[in-house]
Amino acid sequence: MDARVRGEMLRPEIETRTPDEQQALDRAAYRRQIAYLFDASAFYQRKLSAAGFKNAAAVGELDDIAALPFTEKDEIRASQAEAPPFGSHLAAPRDKVARVFSTSGTTGDPVYIPVTRADVAMWVEISSRSYFATGFRPGMTIVSTYNAGPFVAGVALDTVASLGLCHVPVGTGNTARLERALELLRPDGLLCTPSYAVYLSEHLAERGIAADTLGLKRISVAGEPGGGDPQIRDRLQSAFGATVCEAMGIGDVSISLWGECDAQQGMHFCGGDFVHVELIDPETEKPLRLEDGAHGELVYTALQREAAPLLRFRSRDHVVVHTSPCSCGRNTMRVRCIGRTDDLLIVRGVNVFPTAVRSIVAEFAPQVSGAISIRPLKQGVRQEPPLPVVVELTGGISPSESLAHAIEHAIRAKLVVSAKVELVSYGALPRSEYKTKLVDFSAAKR
């Protein structure tokens, strides 16, 4: 891929289009993709026919997409269980499949994600725009801590090479190796989860290593919500002396589908020409306008996908949308991920995202470390107040009833939910070298 740059965008001819211009182009791509689904995908032939759409003409135009059924992850899993390994979802000839990725399988059998060479090239193009937006430039040296292995994150290796970066892959769980690489190689950038970046800053501080002397200029965080949280971002930027920008992808659709520029006002959509985005109310499933300040769940439709196309795929990512002009010059919409709808807790009718609780607690720094653990008293989404929240203190700070009450008051004022805060000493809560689990049901009753 040609990684030559014009201005401060990788693809200015795409990234500066107006939404109306992009929509006009997407309409033609959508018609071609729907025709492809009816021609090549047994899964969507069956699904769309069952919904009353007998052929591509009956589906209509992109503007009518909200009339079509959603695609859920469990449907793909069920299809593969019935006809392994790829199910009726495979829409390309088997001999065109160039790679097969998989999910972790932590909640059952792994889901296999086949891709053709064209699919991989599309992912590389999308993620290249994202990485470039987050500040990576040809000639830089970057360290990555994502495990490639069987997961779609492996395409990041292709992306890094295509951008002309020097790549130092470390992987997850190799903090000593990462520390050594930072000290000896002095890379310009770091790719990791926000949880790991926080863990790394604490790891270095405990060993007397000043993180801001290691030469890092850019940290791109992804894999979980949190990198855009002002308290977490400020903490990381202060510790490392580096600019922290956020990226977001979804394995079924594309890696690094969103990337944040230096304005740090949300992640820009980087999938123009390849993916269509909708916003829905996750409870009513009704479409929402993509306008400034809108909240909802992202839904994706592939516009150019061969092996495993997706139509109205529910991401479960709950975001707030930004459409106001960005100082970087991109006209693409931006989002900030609030949390995942399947991580949501409902406390006496009030929706509570664990990341929102963490953000409120972080406002009490430097008295608190920022680490929290929500400990529901019973299994399931619905909980009764007060919601138990364990908050870790900073080293040298002793628990105080007044601090616990202040945190409880802030949670109630901002989330309209009562909480019972337990303060614990620094180091009492586990750290993660990948993603942090904010909700712990281990002691909950069924």
Long-range contacts (C-beta under 8 A, 24 or more apart in sequence): 1-121, 1-124, 1-125, 1-128, 1-162, 3-128, 3-138, 3-162, 3-163, 3-164, 5-132, 5-137, 5-138, 7-329, 8-328, 8-329, 9-129, 9-132, 9-133, 9-328, 9-329, 9-330, 10-128, 10-129, 10-132, 10-133, 11-129, 11-272, 12-329, 14-129, 14-272, 14-273, 15-129, 15-268, 15-270, 15-272, 15-329, 15-330, 15-331, 15-332, 16-329, 16-330, 16-331, 17-272, 17-331, 18-331, 19-290, 19-323, 19-331, 19-333, 22-272, 22-273, 23-62, 25-273, 26-62, 26-273, 26-276, 26-303, 27-61, 27-62, 27-63, 29-273, 29-303, 29-304, 30-61, 30-62, 30-65, 30-276, 30-301, 30-303, 31-56, 31-61, 31-62, 33-301, 33-302, 33-303, 33-304, 33-305, 33-309, 34-59, 36-91, 36-309, 37-91, 37-309, 37-311, 40-91, 40-92, 41-88, 41-89, 41-91, 41-309, 42-88, 43-75, 43-79, 43-87, 43-88, 43-89, 43-91, 44-91, 44-309, 44-311, 46-88, 47-71, 47-75, 62-276, 65-276, 65-278, 65-301, 65-312, 66-278, 66-287, 68-311, 68-312, 69-312, 70-285, 70-299, 70-312, 70-313, 70-314, 71-310, 71-311, 71-312, 71-313, 71-314, 72-314, 73-111, 73-252, 73-314, 76-111, 76-252, 77-108, 77-109, 77-111, 80-109, 80-111, 80-112, 81-109, 85-112, 86-112, 86-114, 86-308, 89-308, 90-114, 90-307, 90-308, 91-306, 91-307, 91-308, 91-309, 92-116, 92-306, 92-307, 96-306, 96-307, 97-307, 99-154, 101-150, 101-151, 101-152, 101-154, 101-251, 102-150, 102-151, 103-151, 103-251, 104-151, 110-150, 113-152, 113-251, 113-252, 113-308, 114-307, 114-308, 115-306, 115-307, 115-308, 116-306, 116-307, 118-304, 118-306, 119-305, 119-306, 119-307, 119-308, 120-155, 120-158, 122-254, 122-274, 122-304, 122-305, 123-152, 123-155, 123-158, 123-159, 123-254, 123-255, 124-155, 124-158, 124-159, 124-162, 125-274, 126-254, 126-255, 126-256, 126-257, 126-270, 126-271, 126-274, 126-275, 127-155, 127-156, 127-159, 127-249, 127-254, 127-255, 127-256, 127-257, 127-270, 128-159, 128-162, 128-163, 129-259, 129-270, 130-247, 130-249, 130-256, 130-257, 130-258, 130-259, 130-268, 130-270, 131-159, 131-160, 131-163, 131-220, 131-247, 131-256, 131-259, 132-163, 132-259, 133-245, 133-259, 133-260, 133-261, 133-268, 133-270, 133-328, 133-330, 134-218, 134-220, 134-245, 134-246, 134-247, 134-259, 134-260, 134-261, 135-189, 135-217, 135-218, 135-220, 135-243, 135-245, 135-262, 136-163, 136-165, 136-189, 136-218, 136-220, 137-163, 138-163, 138-164, 138-165, 139-164, 139-165, 139-166, 140-165, 140-166, 140-187, 140-188, 140-189, 140-218, 141-165, 141-166, 141-167, 141-168, 141-185, 141-186, 141-187, 141-188, 141-189, 142-166, 142-167, 142-168, 142-187, 142-188, 142-189, 142-190, 142-191, 142-218, 143-168, 143-169, 143-170, 143-178, 143-181, 143-182, 143-185, 143-187, 143-189, 143-190, 143-191, 144-168, 144-169, 144-170, 144-171, 144-190, 144-191, 144-192, 145-170, 145-171, 145-172, 145-174, 145-178, 145-190, 145-191, 145-192, 145-193, 145-196, 145-433, 146-171, 146-172, 146-191, 146-192, 146-223, 147-171, 147-172, 147-434, 151-251, 152-249, 152-251, 152-255, 153-255, 155-255, 156-191, 156-255, 156-256, 159-255, 159-256, 165-189, 172-196, 172-433, 172-434, 173-433, 173-434, 175-199, 175-200, 175-203, 175-433, 179-203, 179-204, 179-207, 179-209, 182-214, 182-215, 182-216, 183-209, 183-214, 186-214, 186-215, 187-215, 187-216, 188-215, 188-216, 188-217, 188-218, 189-216, 189-217, 189-218, 189-219, 189-220, 190-216, 190-218, 190-219, 190-220, 190-242, 191-220, 191-222, 192-219, 192-221, 192-223, 193-221, 193-222, 193-223, 193-224, 193-432, 193-434, 193-435, 193-436, 194-221, 194-223, 194-224, 194-226, 194-227, 194-229, 194-232, 194-236, 194-246, 195-224, 195-226, 195-431, 195-432, 195-433, 195-434, 195-435, 195-436, 196-432, 196-433, 196-434, 197-221, 197-227, 197-236, 197-240, 197-244, 198-232, 198-235, 198-236, 198-370, 198-431, 199-431, 199-432, 199-433, 201-235, 201-236, 201-239, 201-240, 202-369, 202-431, 204-239, 205-239, 211-239, 211-240, 211-241, 212-238, 212-239, 212-240, 212-241, 212-242, 214-240, 216-240, 216-241, 216-242, 217-242, 217-243, 218-242, 218-243, 218-245, 219-243, 219-244, 219-245, 220-245, 220-246, 220-247, 220-259, 221-245, 221-246, 221-247, 222-246, 222-247, 222-248, 222-249, 222-256, 223-434, 223-435, 224-435, 224-436, 225-337, 225-338, 225-339, 225-340, 225-355, 226-355, 226-358, 226-436, 228-260, 228-264, 228-266, 228-267, 228-336, 228-337, 229-355, 229-358, 229-359, 229-362, 230-359, 231-359, 231-362, 231-363, 231-365, 231-370, 232-362, 232-370, 233-264, 235-362, 235-365, 235-370, 248-317, 248-335, 248-337, 250-300, 250-315, 250-317, 252-308, 252-310, 252-313, 253-300, 253-302, 253-310, 253-313, 253-315, 257-300, 258-334, 258-335, 260-334, 261-326, 261-328, 261-330, 262-328, 263-326, 263-327, 263-328, 265-322, 265-326, 265-334, 266-320, 266-322, 266-334, 266-335, 266-336, 267-334, 267-335, 267-336, 267-337, 268-326, 268-328, 268-330, 268-332, 268-333, 268-334, 269-332, 269-333, 269-334, 269-335, 270-332, 272-332, 273-303, 273-304, 274-302, 274-303, 274-304, 275-300, 275-301, 275-302, 275-303, 276-300, 276-301, 276-303, 277-333, 278-312, 279-319, 279-321, 280-314, 282-316, 282-318, 282-341, 290-321, 290-323, 290-333, 291-321, 291-323, 292-321, 292-322, 292-323, 292-324, 293-320, 293-321, 293-322, 294-320, 294-321, 295-319, 295-320, 295-321, 295-338, 296-321, 297-341, 298-335, 316-340, 316-341, 316-342, 317-341, 318-344, 318-353, 343-438, 343-439, 344-381, 345-374, 345-376, 345-381, 345-382, 345-383, 345-387, 345-439, 346-381, 346-382, 346-383, 347-382, 347-383, 347-384, 347-385, 347-387, 347-417, 347-418, 348-383, 348-384, 348-385, 348-417, 350-415, 350-416, 350-417, 352-387, 352-415, 352-417, 354-438, 354-439, 355-438, 356-414, 356-415, 357-387, 357-389, 357-411, 357-415, 357-419, 357-438, 358-438, 360-407, 360-410, 360-411, 360-414, 360-415, 361-389, 361-391, 361-407, 361-411, 363-410, 364-403, 364-406, 364-407, 364-410, 365-394, 366-394, 367-393, 367-394, 367-397, 367-403, 368-392, 368-393, 368-394, 368-397, 368-407, 369-393, 369-394, 369-395, 369-426, 371-429, 371-431, 371-436, 372-429, 372-438, 373-429, 373-438, 373-439, 373-440, 374-438, 374-439, 374-440, 375-440, 375-443, 375-444, 376-439, 376-441, 376-444, 377-443, 377-444, 377-445, 378-444, 378-445, 378-446, 379-441, 379-444, 379-445, 379-446, 385-417, 385-418, 385-419, 386-418, 386-419, 386-420, 387-417, 387-418, 387-419, 387-420, 388-419, 388-420, 388-422, 389-419, 389-420, 389-421, 389-422, 390-421, 390-422, 390-424, 390-428, 390-429, 391-421, 391-422, 391-423, 391-424, 392-423, 392-424, 392-425, 392-426, 392-427, 392-428, 392-429, 393-423, 393-424, 393-425, 393-426, 394-426, 395-426, 395-427, 396-426, 397-426, 399-423, 399-424, 399-425
